[in-house]
Amino acid sequence: MAARSSLRFFWVLLKTNISNVTALKLNFVLESLFMAANNMMMFATWVILFHTFKEINGWNVRHLILMTGIVMCSYSIYAAFFRGVADTMAGYIERGEMDTFILQPRNILLNVSGSRSAPSAMGEVLSGAIFLIWSGMITIQTIPLLLLCILAGFLVFLAVGIFIGSLAFYMKEVEGWGMQIMNIFLSLSTQPGSIYTGSVKLFLIFVFPAGVLTFMPVEAITNPTPSGILTMIGIAIAFFFASILFFYRGLKHYESGNSFGIRG
């Protein structure tokens, strides 16, 4: 019952956010276009490089296209539904505005995470699907595995967002630089996975899990092994639950700002 109630609440919250965003139709369209243009600019740089060198550590341009499609789909789902977790949570904590969420009879983390969404990001799901088809590496048989890869990527993006927002429980002025961490993570997640080797590759698996979005899903689809797939899913789930524990542990140290307003 509690889970069903939380889902109903999140659906209402999401519809409210969508209504707020789409009310400004021009801004909605422009944001969608700018997001797509930014992605294409970064992608074009690597395409040129791959056409020059043909392969980089065993990867060709098709691997890059596949990876880009997975990252686009994973990030767009995260941004469309839970963008508030990284963009606004730290500000709520630092200004003592978490009171509003704590006083409501709802799941606090879900409430904060869904407080801001970017419905325009869902347009990237279509772009991601185009990239996946373009790669020529997706078949009917690999679609279930592809969906697992996208789910793992989504969980990692959400986990990183929760970690970033929750840092404000433990240190000051996170709102000013916290999003830079997400930008760094996005940058690492949009580089060809084949450029990461040795200790850097291990770092991007077990510490800063961009590998779940780059080399791990591509390897899982092009050369699937039970151990590789389970490792990818296991790391994503582990980081997700660790981020939840990190949030609630920090919440115990939260200092109220006596903000008792009601969110509409």
Residue, then its C-alpha position, 0 to 999 in steps of 0.5 A: m500500500a505504501a509503495r502504491s501511495s508513493l507511486r500515485f503521489f509521484w504521478v501527481l507531482l510529475k503531472t504538475n511539473i509537466s504542466n508548469v513547464t509546458a505552460l511556457k511552450l516556447n521555452f519548452v521547445l527551445e530547451s529541447l532543441f538546445m539539449a539536442a544541439n549540445n549532444m550532437m556537437m560533442f558526438a560530432t567531435w568523436v565521430i571525426l576522430f574515429h573516421t580519422f583513426k578507424e579504431i581506438n582500443g578495439w572500438n569503432v564508430r559503431h561502438l561509439i554510436l551504441m554507447t551514445g544512444i544508451v547514455m541519451c536514453s538513461y540520462s533523459i529518463y533521469a532528467a525528465f523525472f528526477r532532475g530536482v535531486a541534483d539541481t535543487m536538493a542542496g539548495y533546499i538543505e542549505r536554506g533550511e527549506m526541507d521542512t516543507f517536505i518533512l512535514q508532508p506525509r509522503n516519502i521525503l526523498l521521492n518528494v524532493s527528487g520529483s520536485r523539479s523535472a525536465p519533460s523536454a528531456m524525454g525528447e532525447v529518448l527518441s534521439g537515443a533510439i535513433f542512435l541505437i538503431w543507427s549503430g546496427m548492433i541492436t537486434i530483437q534478441t538483444i532488446p531485453l539486454l539493452l533495456l537492462c543497460i538503460l535501467a542500470g544507467f538511469l539508476v547510476f544517474l539517479a544515484v549520483g544526483i542523490f549523492i550530490g544533493s545529499l552532500a549539503f547535509y555534510m558540508k556548506e555551499v554545495e549548491g554553488w559547485g555540486m552541479q559541476i560534479m554532475n557535469i564532470f560525470l556527464s563528460l566522463s559518460t560521453q567519452p568512448g569507453s575504450i579510452y579508459t584502461g587500467s586503474v582509471k577503468l577500475f575507478l570508473i566502475f567502483v568509485f565514480p561509476a561512469g563505466v556503467l554508462t560507457f564500456m560496460p553496457v557496450e561490452a554487455i551487448t556486443n560480447p555478453t557474459p553472465s558475469g559482465i551483465l551481473t556486475m553491471i547491474g549489481i554496481a548500479i543497484a549498489f550505488f543506488f541503495a548507497s545513495i539512499l542510505f547517504f541521504y537518510r543518514g544526512l537527514k538525521h543531521y538536518e537543521s530546520g530553517n523553520s520553513f513551514g510553507i506548503r508546496g502547491 
